[in-house]
Amino acid sequence: MNVHGLTLDRLTEAQRRIADAVHRTPLVHSRTLSERVGAPVWLKCENLQKTGAFKVRGALNRLLTLSREERARGVSTISAGNHAQAVAWAASAAGVSSTVVMMEHASPTKVRASRDYGAEVILHGDASAAFEKVHEVTDERGLTFVHPFDDPEVVAGHASCGLEILEDLPEVGTIVVPVGGGGLSSSITAATVLARTDTHVWGVEPAGAAAMHESFTAGHAVRLERVDTVADGLGAPMAGALNYEILSAHARGIVLVEDPEIVCAMTMLLERTKLLTEPSGAAGLAALLESKIDFDHARPVVIVISGGNADLAQLARLIQGQAR
């Protein structure tokens, strides 16, 4: 059985390939959130992953599958921050040079971390302009482009997150996953299908960056003209083609949350579970708190906390703004 070219053997091979280098992140039960949601709620804590987000899973798998010639030339990527850090870290671990294009408004914390992990960082324009710039730099320097989400090896690496959930909590009924370009959500969906489970996967997007939601309506992967959300990690200007194909065929659906709902969920996670997340990582909880997802309340629900690279100055502003 395969899902758009991905097989269970390919996913488990990627899981083994990266296992010694990345964390097997904890799956934590929350009584408080369970009472609020009305079902057993577990949190998959990718905010505790290397570099603070799930992105290292796919980035490292992609780097470790490069040819000798590709390794010698180096790699490039585009990111709002988490993928940039992941590629920088993975490239340094693999002995490969990396060049990262980030948006001019990218979080200073994520920019510093990407440089600290060893990448050359180029700041350029908004998300759309940054995508154009990275392709220009890639062509000029002969680099290998590591796509943030629309790449089968990246998806295979990210799928290790889904496989861990299924191994640690086989009875899981629903997995709720934040969606940017669709890399993590499509990988977890593929894992549940290839492992032949009856687990449902829901994706959650910010209303101000609803590329995948609009793709479902259009019937094909779309590009947005404008992105406006506090959740920068979910602000991809387009849905990945591979990611859309997997999600549209096998996910239960994509729902939208508003920025204030995300901030409320982020604050609750910090107050009640003591988990620091960035806005992107709280999107799944926001959807559950606002009753936007239909699920079996008798079975466990897993919320993937996709990242914890919060900019502390932004965090303070968001929490203070919510308190008013």
ABEGO torsion letter per residue (X at the ends): XBBGGBBAAAAAAAAAAAAAABBBBBBBBBAAAAAAAGBBBBBBBAAABBGGBAAAAAAAAAAAABBAAAAAAEBBBBBAGAAAAAAAAAAAAAGBBBBBBBBAABBAAAAAAAAAAGBBBBBBEBAAAAAAAAAAAAAAAGBBBBBAABBAAAAAAAAAAAAAAAAABAABABBBBBBBAGAAAAAAAAAAAAAGBABBBBBBBBAABAAAAAAAAAGBBBBBABBBBABAAAABABBBAAAAAAAAAABAEBBBBBAAAAAAAAAAAAAAAGBBBBAAAAAAAAAAAAGABBBBAABBBBBBBABABBBAAAAAAAAAAAAX
